[in-house]
Structure formats: C-alpha cells, structure tokens
Amino acid sequence: FDATLDIFLKDDEEFPVGNLTCRVIHLPGHTPDHIGYVVGKAVFTGDSIFLPEVGSARVDFPGGNAKQLYASMNRFLSLPEDYKLFVGHDYPSGRDFDCVTTVGEQRKLNKHGKVGTTEEAFIDFRKKRDDTLGAPRLIHPSLQVNIRAGRLPPADAEGRVWMKIPVRSSISV
C-alpha cells in the first residue's frame, strides 16, 4: 500500500472521479487543513458539520478555530437547500445511525449553527462545550496513522507494529 500524496488540490479545484467531477472545498475549523468534497448535489463534509441534532465538530484539536468553523458551516448553509450533506460522524441519542441530511434541514435545525446563529454565539458555545470534553478515545492511534498518510507505524525488529499511548503518572521511573 503506497499512500504517497501525488497531487495537492486547492479550494474550489476540481478533479475527475470516473465520469464524475469532484470539487474540493477547504473547511477549516475542526483542523486548519480540513477539506470536503462536492460531487453534483452531494457534499461530503468530513468532520465539520454533523446531523442537525448533533451540530458541529469540536475545535480543540491542534490548530482548531471556532471562527473558521463558523465560516465553514455557513459555506454549507449557502448551498442550495436540496443539496445532501454526508457527514463524517454520527452520535445518535436514542435513534438509528444516519449519515445524511440536507442543507435545508441544517438551515432550520442545526443546534449549533442554524440560520440566525451569530458568530459570537457560535464561538462562545464551542468554547464552553469544548472545555468540557476529554480527548477522543482513539486520538493517539489516529494521530500516529494520520501523520503517516494512512500508513501504520514502522514494524520493530520482530515485525510487530506498535501504537504508542502516552501515560500520565506521578510515579518516577
């Protein structure tokens, strides 16, 4: 598996996927380099906007920025209301998992950023909410794979691959 990046795309740049045209959209906020893709009337949002009752992504990751996420969410809300948004995560509370919503639903129902939500209110909400969140359960393994463009860490002399997990302790070694 060779995950070497061979092309770098800019915001609004298009590229073919078979017979389809895919457009890159830069969506900073959750992370500074976050992107999504528009294919026809389908938008793949990654970790930026979620289903309306879930809201938006946290911004307490390295380089995360609530003001930028607010702008990214409004970029979605400016699309035609029948566009479908395919979200990167779902956190259902008493309902089945889902992965798709529409721009129209988001405009009316997104609990963090529906139409009428001010930038100041959004930033204040994200700060207060993110301050209560612990680190995501899989953050350390994810970072070790993401930083290698999807590849696992190198194997040791015996051919084993290890994920390293930091441990906080007051015990001296």
N, C-alpha and C positions, 0 to 999 in steps of 0.2 A: 504494500500500500504506500503510494507516494503522495503525500498531501502537500507537496510544494506548491506555493501560490505562483501562478504564471501570468496573472493579469490583475491589475488593480483598477477598480472602477470608481468613478466619481459620482457624486449626487446627480441624479437625473440621466445618467448614462444608460444606454440600452445595449442589450446583448441577446443573441438568439438562444432559445432552448428548444431544439427541434424546430417545429414550424411556428412556435410562439415567440413573441417579443417580450422580454423581461426588462423592466426599468428599475434601477437601484434608487432607493430613497434613503438618504442619511437621516438617522433618527437619534441624535444624541440625547442624553439624559440619564438613562439607566447606566450606560457607559458612554465614553466620548466617541467611540468608534462604531456604535450600534447602527445597523442598517436593516432595511426591509426591502421587499420586492413587490412590484406591481406587475401583474400579468393580466391583461384585459381588465375586467372588473373585479378581480381577486387581488387582495393585498395581504401579503404575509408579513405580519407585524413584528415577529420575534418577541423580545421582552421589552415592550414599550407600553402598549395599551393592552388591557385584558378584557374579558367579558364585562358588560356594564356593572354587574353587581360586585365584581372583583376590583375594577378600577384601573389602576396604573402600576407600573413597576417601581420598585424601590430605587432610590438614588444614592444609597450609602455605600456603593461599591467604589473602588478607586476611579476618580475622575467623574463620578456621577454628579448630576447637576439638575436640581428641580426646575430651574428656569428653562433650561434646554428641553427637559422632558415636557414641560407645559407647551412649548413651541412645537415639539414633535407631535403631541396629541392633537393640537389644533391643526396641524398639517393633515392629519387623518380626517378631522371634522370638516375640513374644507372640500373634501372629495364629494362626488355625487352621493346622495343618500342611499342609493341601491347598491353601492359597492360593498362587497363582502370582505370582512376583515377576519383573517385566520390568525388566531392568537397563539403565542408560544407556550403558554401555560394556562391551566385552569385549576382553580381551588374551589370546588363545589362545596356548598354547605347545605346538605340535605337534598341535593338533586343529582341527576346523572351528569357525567363529564360531558363537556361540549368544547368545541374549538372554533366556532364561527359565530359572528354577529354581523350587523350591517352598520354603515356609517349613520343611517337614520336612527337606529336603536341607540348608538353611542351618544348622539347629539342630545337625545331626550333622557337617557337613563344612566350614563356613566357616573358612578358615585363619586369619582374624584374630579372629573373634568368635563361634565356635560356643558352644553351651551349656556353661557351666563356665569360660569365659574371664572372669577378673576385670577390673574396671575398671582397676585398677593395671597389670596385664599388658598390656591393650589400649593404654593411654596410653603406656606405655614402648615398646611395639612401634612405634606410629605415630610417635613422636618419632624413634626410631633410624632407621626406614625413610625418613621424610620428609626427614631431614637428608642422605640420600644422593641425593635426586632433584634433577635440574635442572628448570628451568622447562619446562612443556609446550611442545611445538613451536609450537603455534598460539595461545599465550596472548595475545600482543599484538593480533593481529587480532580474536580473540574478545572481548577486553575492549572494543575500540572499537565493536563491533557490539552487544554485550550492554548496554553503558551507554546505548545509544540504543534500547533495547527492540526489537532486531532490525533496526533500520534501519542502512544504511551511512552512513559519514561524509558530510557535505555535499560536493557537487562543487565543484571550483575554477572559476575564470573561464572555462576552456575546456571545462567539462563533465566533467572527469575526476575520478574518486573515488580517493583515495589512502589506503592504510593506512600508518600511521607505525610504524616499528620502531626502538626505541632501540638505539644502538650505543655500546658502551663502548670507549673508546680513550684511550691516554696521549698521543696526538698533539694538540697545541694548534692551533686554527684561527684 
